[in-house]
Amino acid sequence: MAFLAAVQELEVGFPRRTGEVVRVVRGANFAVAEGESVALVGESGCGKTLTALSLVNLLPEPGRIVGGRVEVAGKDVRALPEQELQQLRGALVGYVFQDPSSALNPLLRIGTQVAEAGVLRYRWQRQEARRKAVQLLREVGLADAEAVAAAYPHQLSGGQRQRALLAAALSGDPRLLVLDEPTSALDPLAKQRLLELFGRVQCERGLAMLVITHDFTLAALATQRVVVMYAGETVESGDTAQVLASPLHPYTQALLRCAVLLPRSEGDGSRVPLATIPGEVPAPAEWGRRCRFVERCDQDLPRCSMAHPALVEVTPGRRVRCFLHADGEGPGGQ
């Protein structure tokens, strides 16, 4: 299968003044095919956003891709000069960032910001840019598009700003849309409407989507495949329905116990409280040469504290980084 975007053994590092490079992502692996929707799932601090930003080498300074391979439309992103990267951003990959309030410039009208990628790619003149901005705002479900285009970000609601960001991401006619926690600040009704909008836009435009989220409910509703990240690396990936039905990695299992996917009650109707995962995601300095989840895992083996597991394919399309699924080992293994 030819992939629109592919990340292999990605390493993202931040240099220190001493010359040391702190790797905050090390071992991220995933791919997105044309028209496919994929979720990057994990707690905050697992490297999801940095991994996604690596697709167009848009890492915050002084972050750098220091290892692995990142390809978009068959091009090695690390080898592209800045001018070609600028063409890649918006034209091939469009981003809807997590916080609309900070992603939108408070000093510019919404219409100007929505049209920006189209102006850069297609050289729209002023009147054409204004017309296209209104058209895009209508496409994302903003009925009074003319008024929204003339407004400033602070004059819009959170849901309107999120839709305006989506319109801006669509301005350059991208083939891949990256959505970073797109519904985290919305109420349940606005969240449902936005999910329906994403699905409609994806279908009408034939887009691929990469959804960054800590919410398995969002992944279940909006994506076909799931990639679970923990402490800067991929720990499990596979078809969304399969991962939800039979998660392989203890971290994936723990995340699902924390998720509100189905009504949670005992046979007598009493409510079952949501589970929590003890501890926190380890800092890169604490990773060592062991399983990075070992201190929070309730199924760890002696081997988990002494070696770092590889990401292996256990069945076609299902990959997991865990000694429970390597060499026939299980909880009773050595």
Beta strands, then each sheet from edge to edge (+ up, - down):
strand 1: 3-15
strand 2: 21-33
strand 3: 37-41
strand 4: 64-72
strand 5: 75-76
strand 6: 93-96
strand 7: 176-180
strand 8: 208-213
strand 9: 225-230
strand 10: 233-239
strand 11: 312-315
strand 12: 318-320
sheet 1: 2+ 1- 4+ 5-
sheet 2: 6+ 7+ 8+ 3+ 9+ 10- 12+ 11-
end
